[in-house]
C-alpha cells in the first residue's frame, strides 16, 4: 500500500526524511523506528505497514541522521539529535492525526525508543521492541575486534562498510555508553513488549532478558531466530506478535 514521502525541517542543519503511511479511518498510528545501518524503507516496516493498514492502523517512519535518505552526515547521529528528531516527529503527528500513537522499534531504534520513553513516558500508548539494542554501546564494541576497538579509542574513525558510509567515532561510542537506559526504570512497563530471537548474534538476548526481569516487561522469544529473522516463518511470527500486542483485528472477526 502507498506511503507518502514527507520532509520535516529542523534547526540542526538537516531535514528529517519520512514516510507517512496513514490510512483512511485509522484508529491508531504506529511510529516505526529502524536500526543501525537500516532505513525507513526496511522490509519489516513495509510488511508491518501492509498488515496493519488492512486493520485500519497507519504507520509513520523516518530515517535517523546519516541513514537512508537523510541529508545529515553520520556525525549528526547523536542520542540528543535523535531525541529531538523524535520529539519533532511526534509533535507533527499529534498535530495532524488525532489518534493514539504506538511504537514499533528495532535494534538501535529500540534503544532510542526507550531513551525517549524515559523522558516522555506519556507519548506512546504501546511500545513493541524487536531485538532492541538496549546496551547499544556494548553491541557496537562487540562488533569490533580488539585491535579495531583500540584504534577507535585512539581517535581513528572506523568505516563499517555499508552502502552508505557509516564512520564510527570514539565520541559516538562514548555517547551511546553514557546514555545507559538500565540506570532508570521506565514508567508504565505494562505498555511494553520485547520480542527477541534466541540465536541473535548481533544483539545478545541476555540484554532483553535482564531488562525484562529488571522492569517487569514481558519478553517473547522466538527459538532459532537470529537478528535478521530470516528463517522461514520468522517474519510471519513478528507480524502475529504485533497484531496480538496491539490488539487489532478486522471488524468482521
N, C-alpha and C positions, 0 to 999 in steps of 0.2 A: 504494500500500500504506500501511496505517495507521502513523502515528508518534505517540508518546505525549508529551504536554506534561509537562515536568519543571521544577521551580524549585529552584535551589540558593541557599542563603543565603551571604552574605559578611559580613565585618566592616567593610565600607567604605560602609555606609549604603544599599545597594541589593541586589537579588537578581538572579540570572542566569536568564534565561528560555530554556529549551532545548526541543529536540525530539529524542526518543530513537527512533531507527529501527532498533534492534537486531532481529535476526531469529533464529528458532529454528535451532540448529545452525550458527551463523555461524562462519566460520574467521578472520575479522578484522573490525575496526570502523574506519570512516573518519570522522575528525573533520573536518567541513566548516566553513570559515571564510568568511563573506560579506564583501563590500566596503563601501566608504563609501556611506552612504545606502541600503544594502540591508538585508536582514534574514535570519533563519534560514529564512524561507519563500520564499527565492529559487527561481524556477522551475528553474534549472540544478541546484541542490542537490536539489530534488524529483525531477528527471529522473534524476540520478545515483543517488538512493536506489532508484528503481524498477528501474534497470538492475542495480545491484549486489545488491539483495536477492534478485533472481532467481538470482544466482550465489552465494548464501549468504554475502554480506558485508553487514554492517549499517552504518548511518550514525548520526552524532550531530552536532547543530549547535546553536548558541546565538546570541543577539543581543549584539553589542558594546554597551557603555554608551551610552545615548542613542539607540539604534536599535531598530526593530521594537517588540516588547512589553516591552523593558527598562524598569524603573521608575526608572532612573538618569537624571539630567539629562545633556545633551550635554557639560557641563563635566567630567563624570567620564570622558570618552573620552581618557584619557592612556595613553601607552605602558605605564607601570608598572601601572595598573589592568588593562589588557588582558593583561599578562603574568601578573598574579595570577589573573585570571579563567581564563586557560588552564590555569594550574597547578592550580586547584581543580577544573576540569572534568576534567583528565587524572587527577587523584587519584581522583575519583569513578568514572571509567571503569575505572581499574585495579582498584579495589575491587569493582566489580560484574561486570565481564566479564574473564575470564582468556584473552583473545585478543590477537594483535598489533594495535597501534594505528597506523593510517595517517593521512595528512592530505591534504585537497584544499582549496586556498586560492585565493581570487580577489582581485585588486586590493589594496586595503588589507589584506585578510586574508593575502595573500601576503607583504607587508611584515612583518606581525605574526608570521606563521608562521616566517619566517627569523630575526626578532628572538628568538623563543622557542627556535628550534633552536640559535642561537649560545650560549644559556645552558644548554640541556638537550638536548644532541645525541643522547642515548640514547632519548628519548621516542618518536619516530616511526621505524618501520622503513622507511617510504617517504613522500616528500612530492611531491605534484604541484601545481605553481604555475600558475594560469591567469591570464595577463596581470598578473603581480604588480607592484604599485606600489613597486618596490624603492627608489625615491627619492621617497617619499611627499610630503615637503616641497616638492620641486620640482614634483611633479604638482599640488599644491594651488596653488602660485604661478602656474603656467601657466594654471590655470583662471580666473584673475582678470585684469582689465585693469590697466594700470599705475596708473590712478587708484584703483581699489579696493584694490590691494595697498598703496599709500601710506596709504590710510585705515586699513587693518588695522594697519600698523606704527605708526600714531599712536594706536592703542588702541581703535579702533572695532570693534564686533562686526558681522560680516557674515552676513546670512541667506542661505543657499544655496537657499531657496525650495522645499524638498522637502515632501512631505506632512506629515512630522514636522519641526518647526523644527530645523535644524542650524546653530547660530550659531558660526561660526569666529572664534576669538580669536587674538591675537598669541601668547599663551602656548602654545596648541595647535600653531600653526605652528612655533614655535621648538622645542617638544618633539619634533616629527617630525624636524626637521633635526638636532637634537642626537643622535638615535639613528640614526646612519648605518651601515647594515649592511655597506656597502662597505669599512669600516675593518678588518674582520676576516674571514678566510677561514673558511667553515663546514667542520666536520668531516664526513666521510662524503658527499662530493659525489655519489658513485655512487648514493646513495639518493634523489636529487632529479632531477626533470624539470621543465623550464619549457615551457609552450606559449603562443604569442602570435600574434595576428593582425598582418599587416604593414601594415594600414591603420588601426591603432589611433590615434585622435586624442586619446584621454584619457590613456593611459599609453604614452608612446613606446616602441616596440620596442627602441630603442637601449639602454635600461637593461637589458633582458633580455639583449641581445647582449653588452654589456660584462660583466655579471655571469657569464654563461655562459663567456665566454672567460677571465675572470679566475680562475675557480674550477674549470674543467673540468666544468661541468654541461651536459648535453645540452639543446639548445633545438630544439623542433619548431615550425615556422612554418606558419600557415595563410594562404595568399595570398588577398587580397581581404577578409579579415575585420577588422572593427572591434572596439571594446571590448565591444560588446554581443553579438557573434557572432549577428547576426540575418539573415544571408544564408541562403537555402535550403541545407540540409546542414551548416551550421556546428555546430549543437548535436550532430548525429549524429557529426561528426568528433571533438568533445570526448569524447563517450562512448566512441568507439573507442579514442582515446588513453588514456583512463582504464583501460579493460578490459585493453589491452595492457600498460600500465605496471605496473598492479597484478597482472598475470599471473593473472587469474581466468578460469575457463572453466566451463561446465556440465559436470557429471560425465560426461555421455554424449558429450562432444566429444573 
